[in-house]
Amino acid sequence: MYTTSILIKIMKVSKKNISIVKNSLNAESDGILKSNEIRAILERYRGDWKGKIPTKTADLFSFIRENKIAEKVEMNFPNRKETRYITKKVSDYRLLLSLSPESYFSHLTAAYFNDLIQEEPKIVYVNTEQSRKNIYANILEQENIDYAFNNPARISQNYIKLNGKTIYHLNSKYSNCLGVVSDKKKFKHLELRFTDVERTLIDVTVRPQYSGGVKNVLKVFHNAADKINIKKIITYLKKLNYIYPYHQCIGFYLGKVGLDETSLQDFKSIGMEFNFYLCNEIKNPSYSERWKLYYPKSLE
């Protein structure tokens, strides 16, 4: 009676048996598999594989590892550890979208995919939305706004290093993937999910800390100036229903990049009851009377 290790060594020499497993895994996936998906494939093929490869779950994973049928990739995010088995060459972007069927790229990464920045960033933002929650009305007061924006912005600590890049896995509030598109335009034959131009402009405004800072956000707006659909931005803002008046920031940026007064009026008409801030902890602020907005003097 052979032990598992001897059995694996015997089977290891058979290229045919290795091909049987590899072809089966590739036929049932796009090259990226979770542990439970491999177990499900084993259940489907157990009868066909019997006598050719180990058909106990633990032995099968040993067989896969020993024969280099799949590469094991561990993404040890602090909030949740994820393991994937890669059976063929795939991009890191596709790997990251496997975190969830509804995951998509946002902020600086989406700006790159929308051709709003030229250089591929070394920091990647992949977003998986929270579940739908009841929304309770909050009363906004100037004192609370001042307190929040005079303190540091919150930055997620849920990140890992992967192939020379820093990967942030964000968990934004539920939006039903508002403004998320699937497209191959950035990489040929590689379909990715990311926020469209208008949703990206909103996201980089709301979280400049995930977007290279306010100077970079202004560059993003500048590069988007001839692509912007103002009505779509207004529609998105209404659906996202932020408590803070981020429309004042968006109007400010659009004014900076030279949009016409008619377009800007759409944002002014939303109302400007409070003084607001372009970002947190502005050390040397200037003030825009037009947008009732504090912003870094360096933007002048």
Secondary structure, 3 states (H helix, E strand, C coil): CCCHHHHHHHHHCCHHHHHHHHHHHHHCCCCEECHHHHHHHHHHHHHHHCCCCCCCHHHHHHHHHHCCCCEEEEEECCCCEEEEEECCCCCHHHHHHCCCCCCEECHHHHHHHCCCCCCCCCEEEEECCCCCCCCCCCCCCHHHHHHHHCCCCCCCCCEEEECCEEEEEECCCCCCCCCEEEECCCCCCCCEEEECHHHHHHHHHHCHHHCCCHHHHHHHHHHHCCCCCHHHHHHHHHHHCCCCCHHHHHHHHHHHCCCCHHHHHHHHCCCCCCCEECCCCCCCEEEECCCCEEEEHHHC
